[in-house]
Amino acid sequence: MSTPCVGSLSAQRTLRNPLWRAAASAPMRVSFAGGGSDLPGVARQDGGRVVGAAIDLRARVVVEPFDRGWVRIELAARGQRQRPAEGAVAGDAGTRSAGVEGAAAGDAGAGAPRILTRRRADPPRDDHAFRLIEATLSAAGVADGVALRVESETSPGAGLGGSASVAVAALFALRASVGEAAAPEDLAREAVAIERERLGNACGAQDQVFAALGGLLDLAFDARGCSGARALAIGCPELVPALSAGLLLVDTSVRRVSGEVLDRMDAGAASEAKGELVAAAGEVARGFEIGSLALVLSGMRRGAAAKVRLSEAASAIALSLQQRLDGLGVEVLRMCGAGGGGHILVWAPPERHARILDALGPCLVRRPALGVAGVRLDPA
């Protein structure tokens, strides 16, 4: 079934305070092909298409009542996790990515969380780390006598849609804290509108949809956002396990702001690459439908090449890593998200992984599980 997730924010709500504690989490994502065609300026011309999956890295938001007249926001320290990341196969979250040429240390490791406590009447904090949460509190209308804590298995700027996961989880937890239900499609729509209307970011809309709906999805886009979302047709039950078994997510340890990377992209290059991005997404979707891993990988390679044409500068770290891993049997290698840092997606048959991991050195590498559940309430 096609599910649209477009529209603007609802009318301003009456200011409320939480009635009880609520916790929610939402997954991050990897796109197999089409990423970049969901950007408003690109999707405006004949539409965009992204095929990808929600993965088992999640952002968690806990909301609870606080002293009336006050707002408290807590952001877990960069690199801090509440439990070890599942699927981590090398290094740790604070390890410098020495195996990726051109990478610089991004996470300082676990430490004290960042905490903002302000009076309700004070202006929202405009510092980048808090802007998204401040805008989400305002949009939800739950902005008095509230404490909100963000916990994430990656630090900001990781290229896996973590900011969207935080926004979707926060909206769900805030709604639950005042006894409101929320449909996943509405959460995705509101999270996109927060980024675009309140924060002024010309962002895509795939991250929010994967965070809200989860699963393996085939998404269509127009200038407003996601105009349709459907579960991928899977023609062979062995396909997804085989694809998942070969995937590695390589953390470059470089953190960046995706909007700043996108602002540096050439509009002409984006328009030229758009047709290939969409065609690659169609090839991947067809591969899933007929149960052909070879066709899925072919579409992923096509999409990776199109992303390089979209912005060679944003793919520079991936191109450097590709040279480093040359001859080791890597079949797909591409930047995740907007590029410029974050994570690099690598696919190779599992029997080749040992040599690849040796060549990568002491950087963090994850094996993501694909198609996990979307936003959900967690035990409070």
URWOTA-V182472 format. One record per backbone hydrogen bond with DSSP energy under -1.0 kcal/mol. CO is the residue of the C=O (numbers start at 1). NH is the residue of the N-H. Records with the same first field share a line. If there is no record, write none. Layout:
BEGIN
CO=NH + NH
END
This chain:
BEGIN
16=144
22=63
23=378
24=61
25=376
26=59
28=55
30=53
33=51
34=37
36=39
39=43
40=44
42=45
43=47
44=46
48=221
50=219
51=32 + 33
52=217
53=30
54=371 + 372
57=28
58=153
59=26
60=151
61=24
62=149
63=22
64=147
67=70
69=120
70=145 + 146
71=118
72=148
73=116
74=150
75=114
77=80
85=88
87=367
92=95
96=98
97=100
100=103
114=75
116=73
118=71
119=122
127=130 + 131
130=134
131=135
132=136
133=137
134=138
135=139
136=140
137=141 + 142
141=16
145=66
146=72
147=64
148=74
149=62
150=76
151=60
160=29
161=165
162=166
163=167
164=168
165=169
166=170
167=171
168=172
169=173
170=174
171=175
172=176
173=177
175=178 + 180
176=179
177=19 + 20
183=187
184=188
185=189
186=190
187=191
188=192
189=193
190=194
191=195
192=196
193=197 + 198
194=199
195=201
201=203
205=209
206=210
207=211
208=212
209=213
210=214
211=375
215=54
216=232
217=52
218=230
219=50
220=227 + 228
221=48
225=222
226=5
228=220
230=218
236=239
238=242
239=243
240=244
241=245
244=247
246=348
248=346
249=366
250=344
254=342
257=261
258=262
259=263
262=265
266=270
267=271
268=272
269=273
270=274
273=277
274=278
275=279
276=280
277=281
278=282
279=283
280=284
281=285
282=286
283=287
284=288
285=289
286=290
287=292
288=235
292=296
293=297
294=298
295=299
296=300
297=301
298=302
299=303
300=304
301=305
302=306
303=307
304=308
305=309
306=310
307=311
311=315
313=316
314=340
315=319
316=320
317=321
318=322
319=323
320=324
321=325
325=328
332=347
334=345
336=339
342=252
343=336
344=250
345=334
346=248
347=331 + 332
349=352
350=353
352=356
353=357
354=358
355=359
356=360
357=361
364=251
365=89
366=249
372=215
376=25
END
